[in-house]
Amino acid sequence: MEQLPIILCLGTLGFAVAFGYISARATEKQMRDGNHKKSALSRDGMEERLRRGAVDAG
């Protein structure tokens, strides 16, 4: 029973590291792909959405 907290701690840390790694890989993949939508909060994302709206409206 004394080893249970150690096992749980290492399992939690391992899960957090694996989740962070997977998230970083997905982010890098999206950055390389030019077809994904950018955040509306960024300057280039806002400009992209305004251009798309002008094309759709016109």
C-alpha distance (Angstrom), angle and dihedral (degrees) to the residues before:
residue distance angle dihedral
M1 . . .
E2 3.78 . .
Q3 3.79 90.8 .
L4 3.81 95.2 54.0
P5 3.84 96.2 84.3
I6 3.81 90.0 49.0
I7 3.79 92.0 50.6
L8 3.81 91.8 47.3
C9 3.81 91.7 47.8
L10 3.79 93.5 50.3
G11 3.79 91.3 44.6
T12 3.79 91.5 51.8
L13 3.79 92.4 47.4
G14 3.80 91.0 47.6
F15 3.78 91.4 50.6
A16 3.81 92.0 49.3
V17 3.81 91.9 49.7
A18 3.81 92.5 47.5
F19 3.81 91.9 47.6
G20 3.81 91.4 49.4
Y21 3.80 91.8 48.9
I22 3.81 92.9 50.0
S23 3.80 91.2 46.8
A24 3.81 92.0 50.1
R25 3.80 91.6 49.8
A26 3.82 91.3 50.5
T27 3.80 90.9 49.2
E28 3.81 91.8 50.1
K29 3.79 90.3 49.4
Q30 3.81 91.1 52.3
M31 3.80 91.4 48.0
R32 3.82 90.6 54.2
D33 3.80 92.8 46.4
G34 3.79 111.3 79.7
N35 3.82 95.7 -163.0
H36 3.79 100.3 69.3
K37 3.79 121.7 102.3
K38 3.77 115.7 -103.9
S39 3.77 123.8 -135.5
A40 3.79 114.8 -82.7
L41 3.81 87.2 -137.3
S42 3.80 93.4 65.0
R43 3.80 121.1 82.1
D44 3.80 95.5 -122.0
G45 3.80 91.4 43.9
M46 3.78 91.6 53.2
E47 3.81 91.4 48.6
E48 3.81 90.3 48.5
R49 3.80 92.1 52.9
L50 3.81 92.6 46.5
R51 3.82 91.0 51.2
R52 3.80 90.9 47.8
G53 3.81 90.4 49.5
A54 3.81 91.9 50.2
V55 3.82 90.9 50.9
D56 3.81 92.1 47.6
A57 3.82 92.5 48.0
G58 3.80 95.5 45.4
